[in-house]
Structures are given as structure tokens and as C-alpha cells.
Amino acid sequence: MIPLKDDNPTSGKPVVTYFIIGLCIFLFFIEISSQSYKTGEFFYSYGLIPSVLTGQNQLPQDLYKIPPLATIFSSMFLHGGFMHLIGNMLYMWIFADNIEDGLGPKKFLIFYLLSGVGAAMSQVLMDTSSQIPMIGASGAIGGVLGAYLINHPNARVLVLIPFGFFSQLIKIRAIYVLGFWFVLQFINSAMNSSQGGGVAYAAHIGGFLSGIFLILFFNKKPKKKGKIFKGPWN
């Protein structure tokens, strides 16, 4: 099923969500206009490579553009192709605005980045010796989906069920849409490992679980200090 929109209005404009979407699109066009994108060197310079991050391997000196630790963050905003970009930005557009609306711009940005870090570390721990660059916003967006599942499980989501001639549009509660997405990551992960595919499903799963964990803390409101009662003796 392909989500298209949700019936979950916000009280303000999600400026950080718009900024992240705009940044990902901007950087993608920077990517495809560079010669190193065509050769694949771009992804080795700015993507997250588990074995380089853990110190097991080193890149050729000319590919070191930023420190390995910085690739945890740079990799969150890069994409390998148009479909990769469009798919991620669609989920970001539908679900991130409500999370930002609840947390506020500053807290949402921190939440998003931490979800991305959790996703990246999940992929690294899955295979610390991997030499394949990991790129994409999928892990951080997985955190957004996890948060949405906690905060808005009963929101209605318009989805496309693609069955060729019998394709149809229906509205489904978010808990089923996001639950289906999460289960699909496990199925694809199993198929991916057996067929030797290159999609970082461990990052998707890790990001989703990170989002669930983090939102429980981000949802907590700071306790307000009560006013001291002043009696006639004060």
C-alpha cells in the first residue's frame, strides 16, 4: 500500500519538515550534477561506511572529504536516485508535519537527527565490516513513522492499493499502515540478506524503534513550578 495523505491537520506550518525536504531535494541535484556521482565516488566520500566508521578500513586519501563521524549526518540527506528520493520525501511530507506540530521546530529537529543516528548505528552494528556506503533519509524518517504510530495511531491515512486494473483508494488507520510498513521491513530484510541486496533495512527498523523510544521522552512536558502561597504572615 502506498500512503498519499492523512486526515490529521496541524496548527501551524512545519518549517523544519519543509526545510529537510527542500535540503534533500537541493542536495540531490547537487549530487547528480557532479562527476563523482556518476563514478560512485560521491557516496564513498559522504555516505556512511560501517567498516570505515569503526576503523576496520580506510578510504583512499582522495575520497576523504569529511571525517567518518560526520558521515552519520551527511548520509541522512543523500539519495541514490529519483525513486529513492521521491519515496522518502512522500513519507516525510505525509507524517512529519504532525510530529513537528506536537514537538515544536527545535525539538523536532533534534528528534529527527537522533532518529537518524539510531538508524545509522543499527545498520553499523548489523555488519561492522561492511564496505558499502549507506545513504538516504529512510532511517530518520523511520523514526518519524515510529513517533506517528505512538502519537496518532487512529489518524486516517488515504492509501493506494496497487492491483493493476483493480487498484483502489481507501482510508486506513495509521496503526495499520505503519504496522504494515514495519513488518515489510523485516520481510524485505530477510529476502535482502538471502539475495545479497543493498538496501539498508536494518537502518529502517532501527530508525522506527528509535523513534518509538525517543518520542516517549520528547512527549513529556516539563513540570511547572507551583507558586508559593503567601499568607498574611508573609
VEXTI-877359 format. One record per residue (C-alpha): x, y negated, z negated. Coordinates in steps of 0.05 Angstrom, whole numbers, plus 5000, padded with zeros to 4 digits. Layout:
<pts>
XYZ ...
</pts>
This chain:
<pts>
500050005000 502449305017 500448734970 498148095004 495647634948 493047644877 486847334846 490847024789 491046254792 496545854758 496045194721 502044864756 506844924814 512045484806 518045054825 523345574806 519746114845 519645654906 526945474895 529146204892 525146384954 527945784991 535045944968 534646664991 532046445060 537345905066 543046375047 540446905095 541046425154 548046245129 549646995129 547247145199 550846545227 557646775201 562347235238 563647635175 556247835173 556948195239 563148565215 560248725147 565948365111 560947855082 557648385040 564248645013 566147944992 559547734959 555848394946 556548784881 561249374890 560849824828 567950104834 570849404842 566849134784 569249704739 576449624762 576950304796 578250004864 580749344892 578748984955 583848755006 586248064985 582847705043 576047965022 576447674951 572247044956 569547034885 571147424821 567948114817 563647894757 560747334798 558147834850 553048064798 549547394812 551347264885 548647944905 541747764878 540747244932 543347614994 539648065042 541648555095 536348395148 529848045163 525348605137 529448655073 528547905063 521147885082 519248475037 522748184976 520147474986 512947734995 513148064926 516447444897 511146994927 505347404900 507647584830 513047094806 508646474801 504446754744 510546964704 513646274713 506945954695 506946334629 514246234611 515745554640 521145404692 527345444647 525446084611 523146394676 529846254709 533546574651 528747164652 529747254727 537347254723 537447724663 532848204700 537648174758 543548334712 539748924683 538249174753 545449104775 548249464713 543250034724 546050134794 553250084770 552150594714 548751064763 555251114803 561150724777 565650974833 561150744889 564650324943 558050094975 556349354966 549549244933 545548644956 538448394950 533448074903 529748734894 532448874825 530848184796 524048204830 523048884798 523748524732 518248044753 513748634770 515148944703 513248294668 506948234710 504848934691 505348734617 502248044622 497048134677 495248874684 487948744702 489148204754 486248384822 491148464880 489048484952 492849044986 493249325056 492650085060 496050245127 492950855160 493350645233 486350555261 483450685191 487650135156 483549735107 484049165057 481849294986 482748964918 486049384864 488049224792 495349034785 496749614738 495450104795 499149704848 505349614805 504950314776 504850594847 510850164865 514750424805 513151154818 515051054891 521950824869 523151484834 520751884894 525051484942 530951534894 530552294895 529952304971 535451784977 540452194936 538952834975 539552495043 545252025026 541451375038 544050695018 538150354983 539550174910 533350484879 536750534811 537049774812 529649734827 527950194769 532949854722 530249164740 523049384728 524649674660 528949064643 523048614659 518449014614 523448984557 525248244566 518147984573 516348254505 521447774475 520247194523 512847224507 514047084434 512246384414 516846024364 513545964296 511445254279 513645004212 507744804169 507244114139 509044054066 502743904026 503343243990 499243193927 498142583883 504542753845 509042633907 
</pts>
